[in-house]
Amino acid sequence: MTSPLPYERDVCLAVILAGMSLRYVACLTAALIFVQIWPGRVLVVDDPAAAYPRLPTERLYVEP
């Protein structure tokens, strides 16, 4: 899957669910919106992004 905003930088997200850390990649805009919707459940981490899958439904966070 490719980024919905290919001109933006990708960041790595650590989503915390039931004590587990799930790592995903998302474009910066989608990541910022995701963090606002799920405060306390997600961290933006400094980690090489290429090894992780893209955030599921990432496109929904950046399209009207």
mmCIF file of the N, C-alpha and C atoms, coordinates in Angstrom:
data_MODEL
# 
_entry.id   MODEL 
# 
loop_
_atom_site.group_PDB 
_atom_site.id 
_atom_site.type_symbol 
_atom_site.label_atom_id 
_atom_site.label_alt_id 
_atom_site.label_comp_id 
_atom_site.label_asym_id 
_atom_site.label_entity_id 
_atom_site.label_seq_id 
_atom_site.pdbx_PDB_ins_code 
_atom_site.Cartn_x 
_atom_site.Cartn_y 
_atom_site.Cartn_z 
_atom_site.occupancy 
_atom_site.B_iso_or_equiv 
_atom_site.pdbx_formal_charge 
_atom_site.auth_seq_id 
_atom_site.auth_comp_id 
_atom_site.auth_asym_id 
_atom_site.auth_atom_id 
_atom_site.pdbx_PDB_model_num 
ATOM 1   N N  . MET A 1 1  ? 0.854   -1.166 0.000  1.00 0.00 ? 1  MET A N  1 
ATOM 2   C CA . MET A 1 1  ? 0.000   0.000  0.000  1.00 0.00 ? 1  MET A CA 1 
ATOM 3   C C  . MET A 1 1  ? 0.907   1.239  0.000  1.00 0.00 ? 1  MET A C  1 
ATOM 4   N N  . THR A 1 2  ? 0.496   2.253  -0.707 1.00 0.00 ? 2  THR A N  1 
ATOM 5   C CA . THR A 1 2  ? 1.270   3.488  -0.769 1.00 0.00 ? 2  THR A CA 1 
ATOM 6   C C  . THR A 1 2  ? 0.611   4.571  0.081  1.00 0.00 ? 2  THR A C  1 
ATOM 7   N N  . SER A 1 3  ? 1.364   5.596  0.336  1.00 0.00 ? 3  SER A N  1 
ATOM 8   C CA . SER A 1 3  ? 0.874   6.707  1.150  1.00 0.00 ? 3  SER A CA 1 
ATOM 9   C C  . SER A 1 3  ? -0.212  7.482  0.411  1.00 0.00 ? 3  SER A C  1 
ATOM 10  N N  . PRO A 1 4  ? -1.274  7.911  1.112  1.00 0.00 ? 4  PRO A N  1 
ATOM 11  C CA . PRO A 1 4  ? -2.287  8.748  0.474  1.00 0.00 ? 4  PRO A CA 1 
ATOM 12  C C  . PRO A 1 4  ? -1.755  10.149 0.169  1.00 0.00 ? 4  PRO A C  1 
ATOM 13  N N  . LEU A 1 5  ? -0.681  10.550 0.833  1.00 0.00 ? 5  LEU A N  1 
ATOM 14  C CA . LEU A 1 5  ? -0.035  11.844 0.602  1.00 0.00 ? 5  LEU A CA 1 
ATOM 15  C C  . LEU A 1 5  ? 1.461   11.589 0.381  1.00 0.00 ? 5  LEU A C  1 
ATOM 16  N N  . PRO A 1 6  ? 1.833   11.149 -0.825 1.00 0.00 ? 6  PRO A N  1 
ATOM 17  C CA . PRO A 1 6  ? 3.219   10.725 -1.069 1.00 0.00 ? 6  PRO A CA 1 
ATOM 18  C C  . PRO A 1 6  ? 4.260   11.827 -0.925 1.00 0.00 ? 6  PRO A C  1 
ATOM 19  N N  . TYR A 1 7  ? 3.853   13.088 -0.969 1.00 0.00 ? 7  TYR A N  1 
ATOM 20  C CA . TYR A 1 7  ? 4.800   14.195 -0.825 1.00 0.00 ? 7  TYR A CA 1 
ATOM 21  C C  . TYR A 1 7  ? 5.135   14.473 0.642  1.00 0.00 ? 7  TYR A C  1 
ATOM 22  N N  . GLU A 1 8  ? 4.421   13.832 1.572  1.00 0.00 ? 8  GLU A N  1 
ATOM 23  C CA . GLU A 1 8  ? 4.675   14.029 2.999  1.00 0.00 ? 8  GLU A CA 1 
ATOM 24  C C  . GLU A 1 8  ? 5.617   12.964 3.541  1.00 0.00 ? 8  GLU A C  1 
ATOM 25  N N  . ARG A 1 9  ? 6.289   13.324 4.600  1.00 0.00 ? 9  ARG A N  1 
ATOM 26  C CA . ARG A 1 9  ? 7.173   12.398 5.302  1.00 0.00 ? 9  ARG A CA 1 
ATOM 27  C C  . ARG A 1 9  ? 6.338   11.345 6.027  1.00 0.00 ? 9  ARG A C  1 
ATOM 28  N N  . ASP A 1 10 ? 6.826   10.122 6.074  1.00 0.00 ? 10 ASP A N  1 
ATOM 29  C CA . ASP A 1 10 ? 6.190   9.067  6.853  1.00 0.00 ? 10 ASP A CA 1 
ATOM 30  C C  . ASP A 1 10 ? 6.770   9.054  8.262  1.00 0.00 ? 10 ASP A C  1 
ATOM 31  N N  . VAL A 1 11 ? 5.930   8.709  9.229  1.00 0.00 ? 11 VAL A N  1 
ATOM 32  C CA . VAL A 1 11 ? 6.372   8.559  10.611 1.00 0.00 ? 11 VAL A CA 1 
ATOM 33  C C  . VAL A 1 11 ? 5.926   7.195  11.115 1.00 0.00 ? 11 VAL A C  1 
ATOM 34  N N  . CYS A 1 12 ? 6.547   6.744  12.176 1.00 0.00 ? 12 CYS A N  1 
ATOM 35  C CA . CYS A 1 12 ? 6.203   5.459  12.776 1.00 0.00 ? 12 CYS A CA 1 
ATOM 36  C C  . CYS A 1 12 ? 5.332   5.705  14.004 1.00 0.00 ? 12 CYS A C  1 
ATOM 37  N N  . LEU A 1 13 ? 4.249   4.959  14.103 1.00 0.00 ? 13 LEU A N  1 
ATOM 38  C CA . LEU A 1 13 ? 3.335   5.062  15.240 1.00 0.00 ? 13 LEU A CA 1 
ATOM 39  C C  . LEU A 1 13 ? 3.395   3.776  16.055 1.00 0.00 ? 13 LEU A C  1 
ATOM 40  N N  . ALA A 1 14 ? 3.399   3.902  17.362 1.00 0.00 ? 14 ALA A N  1 
ATOM 41  C CA . ALA A 1 14 ? 3.271   2.753  18.252 1.00 0.00 ? 14 ALA A CA 1 
ATOM 42  C C  . ALA A 1 14 ? 1.885   2.851  18.880 1.00 0.00 ? 14 ALA A C  1 
ATOM 43  N N  . VAL A 1 15 ? 0.988   1.973  18.472 1.00 0.00 ? 15 VAL A N  1 
ATOM 44  C CA . VAL A 1 15 ? -0.382  1.957  18.986 1.00 0.00 ? 15 VAL A CA 1 
ATOM 45  C C  . VAL A 1 15 ? -0.412  0.961  20.143 1.00 0.00 ? 15 VAL A C  1 
ATOM 46  N N  . ILE A 1 16 ? -0.845  1.418  21.316 1.00 0.00 ? 16 ILE A N  1 
ATOM 47  C CA . ILE A 1 16 ? -0.852  0.582  22.516 1.00 0.00 ? 16 ILE A CA 1 
ATOM 48  C C  . ILE A 1 16 ? -2.268  0.041  22.734 1.00 0.00 ? 16 ILE A C  1 
ATOM 49  N N  . LEU A 1 17 ? -2.406  -1.278 22.624 1.00 0.00 ? 17 LEU A N  1 
ATOM 50  C CA . LEU A 1 17 ? -3.691  -1.954 22.839 1.00 0.00 ? 17 LEU A CA 1 
ATOM 51  C C  . LEU A 1 17 ? -3.465  -3.144 23.766 1.00 0.00 ? 17 LEU A C  1 
ATOM 52  N N  . ALA A 1 18 ? -4.191  -3.184 24.850 1.00 0.00 ? 18 ALA A N  1 
ATOM 53  C CA . ALA A 1 18 ? -4.106  -4.286 25.809 1.00 0.00 ? 18 ALA A CA 1 
ATOM 54  C C  . ALA A 1 18 ? -2.661  -4.575 26.209 1.00 0.00 ? 18 ALA A C  1 
ATOM 55  N N  . GLY A 1 19 ? -1.878  -3.514 26.402 1.00 0.00 ? 19 GLY A N  1 
ATOM 56  C CA . GLY A 1 19 ? -0.501  -3.674 26.825 1.00 0.00 ? 19 GLY A CA 1 
ATOM 57  C C  . GLY A 1 19 ? 0.477   -4.059 25.733 1.00 0.00 ? 19 GLY A C  1 
ATOM 58  N N  . MET A 1 20 ? -0.015  -4.218 24.522 1.00 0.00 ? 20 MET A N  1 
ATOM 59  C CA . MET A 1 20 ? 0.858   -4.562 23.395 1.00 0.00 ? 20 MET A CA 1 
ATOM 60  C C  . MET A 1 20 ? 1.122   -3.327 22.559 1.00 0.00 ? 20 MET A C  1 
ATOM 61  N N  . SER A 1 21 ? 2.308   -3.240 21.987 1.00 0.00 ? 21 SER A N  1 
ATOM 62  C CA . SER A 1 21 ? 2.673   -2.127 21.116 1.00 0.00 ? 21 SER A CA 1 
ATOM 63  C C  . SER A 1 21 ? 2.655   -2.605 19.670 1.00 0.00 ? 21 SER A C  1 
ATOM 64  N N  . LEU A 1 22 ? 1.751   -2.046 18.885 1.00 0.00 ? 22 LEU A N  1 
ATOM 65  C CA . LEU A 1 22 ? 1.649   -2.377 17.465 1.00 0.00 ? 22 LEU A CA 1 
ATOM 66  C C  . LEU A 1 22 ? 2.257   -1.237 16.676 1.00 0.00 ? 22 LEU A C  1 
ATOM 67  N N  . ARG A 1 23 ? 3.204   -1.530 15.799 1.00 0.00 ? 23 ARG A N  1 
ATOM 68  C CA . ARG A 1 23 ? 3.915   -0.488 15.046 1.00 0.00 ? 23 ARG A CA 1 
ATOM 69  C C  . ARG A 1 23 ? 3.357   -0.377 13.634 1.00 0.00 ? 23 ARG A C  1 
ATOM 70  N N  . TYR A 1 24 ? 3.111   0.863  13.226 1.00 0.00 ? 24 TYR A N  1 
ATOM 71  C CA . TYR A 1 24 ? 2.610   1.161  11.887 1.00 0.00 ? 24 TYR A CA 1 
ATOM 72  C C  . TYR A 1 24 ? 3.330   2.379  11.329 1.00 0.00 ? 24 TYR A C  1 
ATOM 73  N N  . VAL A 1 25 ? 3.251   2.542  10.032 1.00 0.00 ? 25 VAL A N  1 
ATOM 74  C CA . VAL A 1 25 ? 3.767   3.717  9.335  1.00 0.00 ? 25 VAL A CA 1 
ATOM 75  C C  . VAL A 1 25 ? 2.568   4.502  8.825  1.00 0.00 ? 25 VAL A C  1 
ATOM 76  N N  . ALA A 1 26 ? 2.643   5.829  8.896  1.00 0.00 ? 26 ALA A N  1 
ATOM 77  C CA . ALA A 1 26 ? 1.582   6.688  8.363  1.00 0.00 ? 26 ALA A CA 1 
ATOM 78  C C  . ALA A 1 26 ? 2.203   7.997  7.895  1.00 0.00 ? 26 ALA A C  1 
ATOM 79  N N  . CYS A 1 27 ? 1.539   8.646  6.946  1.00 0.00 ? 27 CYS A N  1 
ATOM 80  C CA . CYS A 1 27 ? 2.002   9.976  6.549  1.00 0.00 ? 27 CYS A CA 1 
ATOM 81  C C  . CYS A 1 27 ? 1.772   10.920 7.730  1.00 0.00 ? 27 CYS A C  1 
ATOM 82  N N  . LEU A 1 28 ? 2.497   12.001 7.758  1.00 0.00 ? 28 LEU A N  1 
ATOM 83  C CA . LEU A 1 28 ? 2.473   12.912 8.902  1.00 0.00 ? 28 LEU A CA 1 
ATOM 84  C C  . LEU A 1 28 ? 1.070   13.421 9.221  1.00 0.00 ? 28 LEU A C  1 
ATOM 85  N N  . THR A 1 29 ? 0.302   13.821 8.206  1.00 0.00 ? 29 THR A N  1 
ATOM 86  C CA . THR A 1 29 ? -1.051  14.347 8.444  1.00 0.00 ? 29 THR A CA 1 
ATOM 87  C C  . THR A 1 29 ? -1.946  13.293 9.085  1.00 0.00 ? 29 THR A C  1 
ATOM 88  N N  . ALA A 1 30 ? -1.957  12.083 8.547  1.00 0.00 ? 30 ALA A N  1 
ATOM 89  C CA . ALA A 1 30 ? -2.776  11.009 9.110  1.00 0.00 ? 30 ALA A CA 1 
ATOM 90  C C  . ALA A 1 30 ? -2.341  10.696 10.537 1.00 0.00 ? 30 ALA A C  1 
ATOM 91  N N  . ALA A 1 31 ? -1.037  10.697 10.779 1.00 0.00 ? 31 ALA A N  1 
ATOM 92  C CA . ALA A 1 31 ? -0.523  10.412 12.121 1.00 0.00 ? 31 ALA A CA 1 
ATOM 93  C C  . ALA A 1 31 ? -0.985  11.466 13.123 1.00 0.00 ? 31 ALA A C  1 
ATOM 94  N N  . LEU A 1 32 ? -0.911  12.737 12.745 1.00 0.00 ? 32 LEU A N  1 
ATOM 95  C CA . LEU A 1 32 ? -1.329  13.808 13.653 1.00 0.00 ? 32 LEU A CA 1 
ATOM 96  C C  . LEU A 1 32 ? -2.815  13.716 13.987 1.00 0.00 ? 32 LEU A C  1 
ATOM 97  N N  . ILE A 1 33 ? -3.642  13.415 13.005 1.00 0.00 ? 33 ILE A N  1 
ATOM 98  C CA . ILE A 1 33 ? -5.085  13.272 13.245 1.00 0.00 ? 33 ILE A CA 1 
ATOM 99  C C  . ILE A 1 33 ? -5.356  12.046 14.111 1.00 0.00 ? 33 ILE A C  1 
ATOM 100 N N  . PHE A 1 34 ? -4.678  10.938 13.812 1.00 0.00 ? 34 PHE A N  1 
ATOM 101 C CA . PHE A 1 34 ? -4.837  9.701  14.585 1.00 0.00 ? 34 PHE A CA 1 
ATOM 102 C C  . PHE A 1 34 ? -4.484  9.930  16.059 1.00 0.00 ? 34 PHE A C  1 
ATOM 103 N N  . VAL A 1 35 ? -3.397  10.642 16.314 1.00 0.00 ? 35 VAL A N  1 
ATOM 104 C CA . VAL A 1 35 ? -2.972  10.934 17.689 1.00 0.00 ? 35 VAL A CA 1 
ATOM 105 C C  . VAL A 1 35 ? -4.018  11.784 18.412 1.00 0.00 ? 35 VAL A C  1 
ATOM 106 N N  . GLN A 1 36 ? -4.656  12.716 17.713 1.00 0.00 ? 36 GLN A N  1 
ATOM 107 C CA . GLN A 1 36 ? -5.689  13.554 18.336 1.00 0.00 ? 36 GLN A CA 1 
ATOM 108 C C  . GLN A 1 36 ? -6.934  12.748 18.675 1.00 0.00 ? 36 GLN A C  1 
ATOM 109 N N  . ILE A 1 37 ? -7.280  11.777 17.836 1.00 0.00 ? 37 ILE A N  1 
ATOM 110 C CA . ILE A 1 37 ? -8.472  10.961 18.067 1.00 0.00 ? 37 ILE A CA 1 
ATOM 111 C C  . ILE A 1 37 ? -8.239  9.944  19.181 1.00 0.00 ? 37 ILE A C  1 
ATOM 112 N N  . TRP A 1 38 ? -7.027  9.401  19.264 1.00 0.00 ? 38 TRP A N  1 
ATOM 113 C CA . TRP A 1 38 ? -6.705  8.356  20.237 1.00 0.00 ? 38 TRP A CA 1 
ATOM 114 C C  . TRP A 1 38 ? -5.608  8.808  21.207 1.00 0.00 ? 38 TRP A C  1 
ATOM 115 N N  . PRO A 1 39 ? -5.812  9.891  21.958 1.00 0.00 ? 39 PRO A N  1 
ATOM 116 C CA . PRO A 1 39 ? -4.760  10.337 22.884 1.00 0.00 ? 39 PRO A CA 1 
ATOM 117 C C  . PRO A 1 39 ? -4.509  9.282  23.970 1.00 0.00 ? 39 PRO A C  1 
ATOM 118 N N  . GLY A 1 40 ? -3.270  9.120  24.322 1.00 0.00 ? 40 GLY A N  1 
ATOM 119 C CA . GLY A 1 40 ? -2.926  8.153  25.361 1.00 0.00 ? 40 GLY A CA 1 
ATOM 120 C C  . GLY A 1 40 ? -2.821  6.728  24.870 1.00 0.00 ? 40 GLY A C  1 
ATOM 121 N N  . ARG A 1 41 ? -3.183  6.476  23.618 1.00 0.00 ? 41 ARG A N  1 
ATOM 122 C CA . ARG A 1 41 ? -3.114  5.126  23.062 1.00 0.00 ? 41 ARG A CA 1 
ATOM 123 C C  . ARG A 1 41 ? -2.077  4.990  21.956 1.00 0.00 ? 41 ARG A C  1 
ATOM 124 N N  . VAL A 1 42 ? -1.471  6.105  21.584 1.00 0.00 ? 42 VAL A N  1 
ATOM 125 C CA . VAL A 1 42 ? -0.532  6.063  20.460 1.00 0.00 ? 42 VAL A CA 1 
ATOM 126 C C  . VAL A 1 42 ? 0.636   7.008  20.724 1.00 0.00 ? 42 VAL A C  1 
ATOM 127 N N  . LEU A 1 43 ? 1.802   6.576  20.287 1.00 0.00 ? 43 LEU A N  1 
ATOM 128 C CA . LEU A 1 43 ? 3.015   7.377  20.391 1.00 0.00 ? 43 LEU A CA 1 
ATOM 129 C C  . LEU A 1 43 ? 3.643   7.488  19.013 1.00 0.00 ? 43 LEU A C  1 
ATOM 130 N N  . VAL A 1 44 ? 4.201   8.633  18.712 1.00 0.00 ? 44 VAL A N  1 
ATOM 131 C CA . VAL A 1 44 ? 5.017   8.771  17.508 1.00 0.00 ? 44 VAL A CA 1 
ATOM 132 C C  . VAL A 1 44 ? 6.430   8.429  17.953 1.00 0.00 ? 44 VAL A C  1 
ATOM 133 N N  . VAL A 1 45 ? 7.018   7.417  17.319 1.00 0.00 ? 45 VAL A N  1 
ATOM 134 C CA . VAL A 1 45 ? 8.327   6.935  17.752 1.00 0.00 ? 45 VAL A CA 1 
ATOM 135 C C  . VAL A 1 45 ? 9.375   7.165  16.675 1.00 0.00 ? 45 VAL A C  1 
ATOM 136 N N  . ASP A 1 46 ? 10.602  7.326  17.106 1.00 0.00 ? 46 ASP A N  1 
ATOM 137 C CA . ASP A 1 46 ? 11.724  7.494  16.193 1.00 0.00 ? 46 ASP A CA 1 
ATOM 138 C C  . ASP A 1 46 ? 12.252  6.102  15.869 1.00 0.00 ? 46 ASP A C  1 
ATOM 139 N N  . ASP A 1 47 ? 11.750  5.541  14.790 1.00 0.00 ? 47 ASP A N  1 
ATOM 140 C CA . ASP A 1 47 ? 12.078  4.172  14.421 1.00 0.00 ? 47 ASP A CA 1 
ATOM 141 C C  . ASP A 1 47 ? 12.080  4.090  12.899 1.00 0.00 ? 47 ASP A C  1 
ATOM 142 N N  . PRO A 1 48 ? 12.964  3.314  12.311 1.00 0.00 ? 48 PRO A N  1 
ATOM 143 C CA . PRO A 1 48 ? 12.925  3.175  10.848 1.00 0.00 ? 48 PRO A CA 1 
ATOM 144 C C  . PRO A 1 48 ? 11.554  2.685  10.394 1.00 0.00 ? 48 PRO A C  1 
ATOM 145 N N  . ALA A 1 49 ? 10.927  3.430  9.523  1.00 0.00 ? 49 ALA A N  1 
ATOM 146 C CA . ALA A 1 49 ? 9.536   3.171  9.152  1.00 0.00 ? 49 ALA A CA 1 
ATOM 147 C C  . ALA A 1 49 ? 9.354   2.046  8.144  1.00 0.00 ? 49 ALA A C  1 
ATOM 148 N N  . ALA A 1 50 ? 10.347  1.724  7.367  1.00 0.00 ? 50 ALA A N  1 
ATOM 149 C CA . ALA A 1 50 ? 10.176  0.802  6.247  1.00 0.00 ? 50 ALA A CA 1 
ATOM 150 C C  . ALA A 1 50 ? 9.768   -0.609 6.664  1.00 0.00 ? 50 ALA A C  1 
ATOM 151 N N  . ALA A 1 51 ? 10.089  -1.026 7.870  1.00 0.00 ? 51 ALA A N  1 
ATOM 152 C CA . ALA A 1 51 ? 9.842   -2.404 8.284  1.00 0.00 ? 51 ALA A CA 1 
ATOM 153 C C  . ALA A 1 51 ? 8.405   -2.659 8.747  1.00 0.00 ? 51 ALA A C  1 
ATOM 154 N N  . TYR A 1 52 ? 7.599   -1.631 8.877  1.00 0.00 ? 52 TYR A N  1 
ATOM 155 C CA . TYR A 1 52 ? 6.263   -1.791 9.431  1.00 0.00 ? 52 TYR A CA 1 
ATOM 156 C C  . TYR A 1 52 ? 5.191   -1.582 8.366  1.00 0.00 ? 52 TYR A C  1 
ATOM 157 N N  . PRO A 1 53 ? 4.013   -2.211 8.560  1.00 0.00 ? 53 PRO A N  1 
ATOM 158 C CA . PRO A 1 53 ? 2.919   -1.988 7.605  1.00 0.00 ? 53 PRO A CA 1 
ATOM 159 C C  . PRO A 1 53 ? 2.329   -0.588 7.777  1.00 0.00 ? 53 PRO A C  1 
ATOM 160 N N  . ARG A 1 54 ? 1.618   -0.135 6.756  1.00 0.00 ? 54 ARG A N  1 
ATOM 161 C CA . ARG A 1 54 ? 0.952   1.167  6.833  1.00 0.00 ? 54 ARG A CA 1 
ATOM 162 C C  . ARG A 1 54 ? -0.231  1.056  7.795  1.00 0.00 ? 54 ARG A C  1 
ATOM 163 N N  . LEU A 1 55 ? -0.577  2.173  8.409  1.00 0.00 ? 55 LEU A N  1 
ATOM 164 C CA . LEU A 1 55 ? -1.708  2.229  9.327  1.00 0.00 ? 55 LEU A CA 1 
ATOM 165 C C  . LEU A 1 55 ? -2.979  1.828  8.581  1.00 0.00 ? 55 LEU A C  1 
ATOM 166 N N  . PRO A 1 56 ? -3.716  0.821  9.072  1.00 0.00 ? 56 PRO A N  1 
ATOM 167 C CA . PRO A 1 56 ? -4.964  0.450  8.409  1.00 0.00 ? 56 PRO A CA 1 
ATOM 168 C C  . PRO A 1 56 ? -5.905  1.657  8.347  1.00 0.00 ? 56 PRO A C  1 
ATOM 169 N N  . THR A 1 57 ? -6.581  1.810  7.269  1.00 0.00 ? 57 THR A N  1 
ATOM 170 C CA . THR A 1 57 ? -7.525  2.911  7.011  1.00 0.00 ? 57 THR A CA 1 
ATOM 171 C C  . THR A 1 57 ? -6.870  4.286  7.091  1.00 0.00 ? 57 THR A C  1 
ATOM 172 N N  . GLU A 1 58 ? -5.561  4.356  6.863  1.00 0.00 ? 58 GLU A N  1 
ATOM 173 C CA . GLU A 1 58 ? -4.834  5.633  6.903  1.00 0.00 ? 58 GLU A CA 1 
ATOM 174 C C  . GLU A 1 58 ? -5.497  6.680  6.018  1.00 0.00 ? 58 GLU A C  1 
ATOM 175 N N  . ARG A 1 59 ? -5.950  6.268  4.864  1.00 0.00 ? 59 ARG A N  1 
ATOM 176 C CA . ARG A 1 59 ? -6.557  7.185  3.897  1.00 0.00 ? 59 ARG A CA 1 
ATOM 177 C C  . ARG A 1 59 ? -7.782  7.900  4.484  1.00 0.00 ? 59 ARG A C  1 
ATOM 178 N N  . LEU A 1 60 ? -8.518  7.255  5.362  1.00 0.00 ? 60 LEU A N  1 
ATOM 179 C CA . LEU A 1 60 ? -9.716  7.866  5.956  1.00 0.00 ? 60 LEU A CA 1 
ATOM 180 C C  . LEU A 1 60 ? -9.388  9.074  6.828  1.00 0.00 ? 60 LEU A C  1 
ATOM 181 N N  . TYR A 1 61 ? -8.170  9.149  7.330  1.00 0.00 ? 61 TYR A N  1 
ATOM 182 C CA . TYR A 1 61 ? -7.782  10.269 8.193  1.00 0.00 ? 61 TYR A CA 1 
ATOM 183 C C  . TYR A 1 61 ? -7.387  11.511 7.409  1.00 0.00 ? 61 TYR A C  1 
ATOM 184 N N  . VAL A 1 62 ? -7.175  11.381 6.098  1.00 0.00 ? 62 VAL A N  1 
ATOM 185 C CA . VAL A 1 62 ? -6.729  12.535 5.309  1.00 0.00 ? 62 VAL A CA 1 
ATOM 186 C C  . VAL A 1 62 ? -7.697  12.936 4.201  1.00 0.00 ? 62 VAL A C  1 
ATOM 187 N N  . GLU A 1 63 ? -8.707  12.125 3.942  1.00 0.00 ? 63 GLU A N  1 
ATOM 188 C CA . GLU A 1 63 ? -9.673  12.452 2.889  1.00 0.00 ? 63 GLU A CA 1 
ATOM 189 C C  . GLU A 1 63 ? -10.989 12.888 3.512  1.00 0.00 ? 63 GLU A C  1 
ATOM 190 N N  . PRO A 1 64 ? -11.678 13.811 2.850  1.00 0.00 ? 64 PRO A N  1 
ATOM 191 C CA . PRO A 1 64 ? -12.967 14.273 3.392  1.00 0.00 ? 64 PRO A CA 1 
ATOM 192 C C  . PRO A 1 64 ? -14.034 13.199 3.367  1.00 0.00 ? 64 PRO A C  1 
# 
